Amino acid sequence: MPSVSVVIPFHNGSAWIERSLQSAIDQTHRAHEIIVVNDGSNVSESEKLEELKEKYGFESYTQANSGQSAARNLGVSIANCDYICFLDQDDYFLPSHIEILLGAADLNDTQFGFSYGDLLRVTEEEEIISSTSLSSDHPLLNTHSMISQNMHILPSATLIKKSSFLAVGGFDESLRGYEDDDLFLRFHFSGYSICFTPKPVSAWTLNKSSTSFSESMSRSRYIYFKKLMNLAPSDYSLGESVFETALFPRFAYNFAGDVISSAIRGGRNFSDRVMRLNAFVQEVRQSKALNKSARLKYLVATWPLLNLSSRSLAMIIRVVLKLAPLFKSLNLVLLNSFLERSSSLKKSV
């Protein structure tokens, strides 16, 4: 039977990790080993992890806080098995996670990279929100679709061949967000086979304290955008049209939204986010493929974000939110997108 290592990065996550550990233990196809990498947790959290180690008998290793990507990479380097299942500390496996993903994979294929499945989205209280419902078919075989949208392949829903993981370079440790899309895109460009099953294999917890809502995510978004701009594998050149059809639609709102969110929340990281937005705006200005009307609307809409102080911008956004119906009827592209996607932000205004 194929041997599988489960790698769990841990950072001050004692509130959730026992559930994760139990789900890794209760597998229909048992893991050969469970490795927890303590990524610079504080003293009390590290002590709690040691208590859990006594209870569950997993292996643990400690590193200075370097991020989830570095913790995963360390775990893989230590692992003794041919296959790896990653598990985030606040997620958990469904009982047949390993069995299903092994069954979906062609383990005789020398070019096998990874298999992945669907997953459930749950609250921190384990209430099921929905399944991602990716598709009954393999949804990520088209390069354009992989760079134009979030892939929704979570490490916690994958089984990866260790040798293939090492061959593509593992996770990019400069990323604390988008590191999963970056990794799986490199698998694709390197010619490894990817297998998908529509069966849910994991539960993805929508944790409000996760990096998805942090400055590290905003910073990583820009790093990943630049990587995509510079990406040109021998069999596929991005070209200027892909900025228009893929990268602009994917990132335009996000960079602008980061500035708006920072202003609303008191200006923290405001100057850094303005700098990133300005760099993106320069790409918009230089793009020859982007529709002139779309370019003009975006430049006009982002002008105040680049030229007003965080306090002034926050005052304007509060007015915009109060006059939301009027602005929506005017169909101002950026503001309309902001209003549609920021219902949670209204509560903090």
Buried (B, 14 or more C-beta within 10 A) or exposed (E): EBEBBBBBBBBBBBBBBBBBBEBBBEBEBEBBBBBBBBBBBEEEBBEBBEEBBEEBEBBBBBBEEBBBBBBBBBBBEBBEBBBBBBBBBBBBBBEBBBBBBBBBBEBEEEEBBBBBBBBBBBEEEEEEEEBBEBEEEBBBEEBEEBBBEEBBBBBBBBBBBBEBBEBBEBBBBBBBBBBBBBBBBBBBBBEBBBBBBBBBBBBBBEBEEBBEBBBBBBBBBBBBBBBBEEBEBEEBEBEEEBBBBBBBEBBBBBBBBBBBBBBBBEBEBBEBBBEBBBEBBEBBEEBEEBEEEBBEBBEEBBEBBBEBEBEEBBEBBBEBBEEBEEBEEEEBBBBBBBBEEBEEBEEEE
